[in-house]
Amino acid sequence: MPNDMLEVLLRGINPTEINAFVREIQTPADYELTQSVIPERTVNSVKWQTRSTRRRVAAASYRAWDAQTKVASREITSVVTEGKLLPLGQKYIVGELETILQNVSRGMDGEDLVSAIYDDVAAHVLSIQNRMELAAGDLLVDGKFTLTGENGLTLEADHKVPAANMPTAATVWTDPTADMLADEMAWIEVLRKSGAPMPSRALTSYKTMALAMGNDSYRAAYYGSVNSASTIPTSVLAPDQVNVVRGRYGLPPITVYDVQVPLDDGTNKRPLPENMFFLLPPNTRQMAETQYGLTAEGIVLSSGGNPSIEAEVAPGIIVTSGYQDDPVQVWTKCNAAAMPVMYTPDIHIAATVW
């Protein structure tokens, strides 16, 4: 019977080993958003939560000797926002199952089936990582995580980024005469006035970096020329020369981010638009995180008298496998409950520059 054969073949493929393999798969190195800008974290919950505390403490005042100490006032505001993490995932049917079963019936072992399942597990994990990189970009652009008709799901989680933190360049940066340095200095002043930390990194596309390399204000600053097309050498700057100028102005270095994520329809999508420029705080976890919580599968596998996985690894991506007999199929399924959340909406800049 096919079921008997499949049960024997799948006996050595257990959730403990599969999910240990899942935990060893790293997020792609060029996925800057979920690696370092809105970094990943697992939470032992089905909910996301942000906490913000604003505390205003006035300066103490002097008093005369032997006079009574003044009773001061203080203002402490604590805001807790929470919501349910959203589930996502996918399912694969193991291909060429008939060929694998035929080979087994002729005396071969089930190594091909095991290999096919683990190949699918790796693809599952990458599919979640791809979607979360897109989600992190969605949040960074405008402070909102938005779904529009995705599997019938439409929602918007708005973290209320102030308009001043989402400026538009005074002159589009595709114009070589645009004063890119002055624009950025003005945006940093917005951060300073709000009490935000000075940014430690800028993030933008290859195309926007190329615009800086040919920009008059950058070239004039590098060559020590008057900012006039007639007095600036015509040569385009190299990326390291752009960052030399930035260092002179106390601006953080630029990281080029040009990732494209493959979609199910065969196209690619950029997590961040090419025409945007971001200034990021030194501690990005203070700004936002990509949170992975508990799934129903993780809770079940880590519960009971003989759990298949340890409770501490229950949060995060969980992969399961199984079979059915009508039609005869072996499947793998991945699930996660995850989304990016923003803690502090006013310590970064998300500028539209062309």
N, C-alpha and C positions, 0 to 999 in steps of 0.2 A: 504493500500500500504506500502511496506517496507520502501520506502523513507519517507513517512509521519511519520511512527513510529520512524525511525532513527533520523529524524529532531527533533522530540519532545525529544527523549532520550539525544541527544547531545546538546540540547539548554543550559543546565546548565554547560556544559564543555566548557568554553571559554578560549581563549588564555591568558587572564589576569591571571586567576587562575592557569592554567597549568604552565606558565612561572614564576609565583611567587613561585610555588612549585619547579621548576627547580633551582631557585636561592638559595633555602634552602638546596640543596643537596651538601654536602661537598666532596671534593676530599679525597679518602681513606687515612687514617692517615699514612700508611706505604709507600705511594708514595712520597718518599723523593725528587725525582727529580723535580716534578712540585710543590711540597709544598715549598721547600727551596733552592734547588740547582739551578734550572732554573725556578724560581717562576712564577706563573700565573699573568697576568695583562690584563685587557680589554682596548682596544683602540677604539676610536670613528672614525674608518676609515676602508677601505677595504685593506689598505696597511700596511706592516711592514716597519719600518725605524730604522736605526741605525745611530748615530752621534758620531764621534770621533774627538777630537781636541788635537793636539800635539803642545805645546807651549814651546819654548826654550828661556829662558831669561838669558842672561849672567850676571855675577856679576858686580855691579857698580865698578868704579875705583876712587881712590882718585885723588884730584887735589890740586894744590897750591892755597893759598888764593889769591883772585882777578883774578885768571886764569879762562878762559872760561870753562864752563861745557861741557864735551865731549858728542857728539851726538852718541848714542848707536844704535846698530842694534838689531832686534828681528826677530824671526822666528815663525810664527803661521801657522799651517796647519790644515785645517778643512775638514773632509771627511764625506759626507753623502751618505749612501747606502740605497736603498729602493727597495721593490718589492711587488707584490701582495700576500696577505695571501691566502692560499689554502683552498678550501671548502672540508668538509668531513661530513659524516653523514650516516644515515641508515633509513630504514622504516620497521615497523612491521604491520602485519595484525592481528587484534584482533581474537584470537582463540575462538572456541566454540560459534560463534555468533548465530548459529541456535538455540542452547539450550537457550541462553540468550533471544532471541526474542520470543521463544515459552513460556518461563516463563512470559515475559511481557504481551503476548497476553492472558494469563490466569489470569491477574490481579496483578502480582507482579511488583514492581518498577524496575527501571533500575540501581539499586545499583551495581549489578554484572558487568555491562558494565563500569560504572564509575571506579570501583575498577580495572578492567582489564586494562583500559586506563592508570591509574596512575601507575600501576605496570610496564607497558611498558615505561612510561616516565622516571621512575627511572632507568630502564635498559638502555634506550637511553643515559642518562647522563653518566652513568658508562662506556658505550662503547666509548664515546668521551674521557673521562678521561683516559681510558686504552690506547687508541691510542696516546694521547699526552704524556703519561709517556714513551711509546716506542720512540716517536719522540725526547723527551728530552734526552734520553739515546743515541740515534743515534748521536745527535749533540755533546754531551759531549765526546764521544769516540774519535772522530777525527776532530771536528770542522766543520763537514759537515752534512747537513740535506739531506738525499738521499731517493728517491723513485725509485724503479725499477719495472716497469710493474704493478704498483698498480692501478687496474681498467684502465689499458692502459696508465697510467701516469708514465713517467720516467723523473726525474730531479735531479739536484744536486746543493744545495746552499752551496758554500764553503766559510767559514769565515776566511780562511788562518791562522790557528794556526801554529806557528813556529815549525819546527821539534824538536828543543831543548825542547819544552814543551810536546813532546810526546815521551819520551825516552823508552829504553828497559833496563831492569835490567842487570847488568854486568854478573851476574850468576843467573840462574833461581831460583826463591824463593822456588821451590819444593826441592832444595838442602839445607839441614839444615845448611851447612857451608857457604851459601851465606851471605854476609855482608849486610843485609837489611838496617841497620842503616846508613852505609856509602853511600849506593845508595841514600837514601832519603835526606841525608845531601847535596849530590851533586846536586840533583834536586832543593833543596831549594836555593842553590847558584845560579842556573840559574835564579830563580825568583828575587833574590836580585840584581843581576847584571843588570837586565832589569828595575829595579825600581818598580817592582810589590810589592804589600803589602805581608807581611808574611802570609802564610796560617793559617786559624783558625780551619780547620777541615780536616780530611782524611776520605775517603769513599772507602770501598772495600767489597768484598764478605765474607761470613762466612768462606769459604775454605781458602782464603788468610789470613784472621785473624788467622785461626788455624795454618797456616804455621808460622806466627810470634810467636805464643805461643810455638812452638817447635824449633824455630830458635836459633842457637848457639850464634849469636851476641846479641840477646835479653836476653837470659838466662845468658850469661856471664856478661852483664851489670847489670842485676838484682841482681845476687849473688855476684858481685864484683870479679869474677874469671878472670883468663887469658882466652882469647878467644881460647880455645883448648878443644877438646872433652874430653880429659882425666882429665881436671880440673873443668869442669862444672857439677854441679849436674844434674842428669838425669831427674828430674821431669819437666813436661811441665808447663809453666806459665798459670795463669788464665788471662782472658781478662783485668781485672783491673790492674794486674801486668804488662802486656804489656804497658798499658797507664802510669803506674808509670815510666817505663823506658823512654817512650817518653817524659814525663815531664822533666826528668833529662837532656835530650838532647834538650829541647826547641822545641819539635815536637808537633803538635796538636793531640788531641785525635782521635781515630779511631771510626767511625760510621759504623756498619755492615749493608749492604744493600743487601738483598737477594730476592727481589721481582721477581715474575714470573707472566706475564700477559697472560690471556687466549686468544687464537686465534680462528678464525671462523672454522678452520679445526679440532678443538678438542685438539690441542696441546697447550703447554705453551711456552712463549718466555721471556728470560731475557732482560730487557732494557739495562743492562750493563753486559759485559762478566765477568765471574768469575775470569779471570786471569789478571784483571786490577786493578790499584791502583791510586786513585785521591787525589790531594791536592787542596783545594778550598779556595778562598779568603774570608775575613770576610764579605764583602758586595757582595753577589752573584749577586744581581741585576746590579752591575757594570759590571759583566761578561756576563750575558745572561738572557733572559726572555722567557717565553712561552706566546705569545701574542694571544689574542682572539679579533677579529675585528667584523665588521658588516657583516651580511648576507642579502641576498635579502629579506628573510622572516622578519628579524628584522626591516629592513627599512620600509617595507610595514606596519607591525603591529604598528609601532610608528609614522606613517605619517597620514595625512588626518585630517578631522574635528572631528572624533570620534575614536582616536587610541585605540587599544586594550592593548598596553603596553606603559609605559613611555619611552621617548627618552633615558633617562640615563641608562635604562636596555636593550636597543636594542643590544649593543655589547655582544658577548658571545654565549652560547648555546641557541638555540631557538627550541621549540617543537611545532608542530601544529598537528591537527587531522582533520579528515573528513570522508566522506563515498562515496561510489559509488554504482551503481545499476546493473552493468553488469560485473562480478557477484556482488551480494550484499555483500559488505565488509565494515568494519570500519577499518581505519588505523591511525597510529600515525607516525610522521616523525620528526627526529631531524636533525638539521643542525648547523654547526659552520664553521667559517673561521679562522683557527688558525695554528700556527707553532712556533717552538722555533727559536729564533734569538740570535746571539752572538754579543755583543757590543765590548768587549775587549778580543782579542784572546790569549793574552800572560800573563795572571795573574793566570793561573792554571796549574796543571800538570796532564796529562793523561798517566800513565806509564803502559807498558806491562811488567808483572813481572814473568810470567811462561807460 
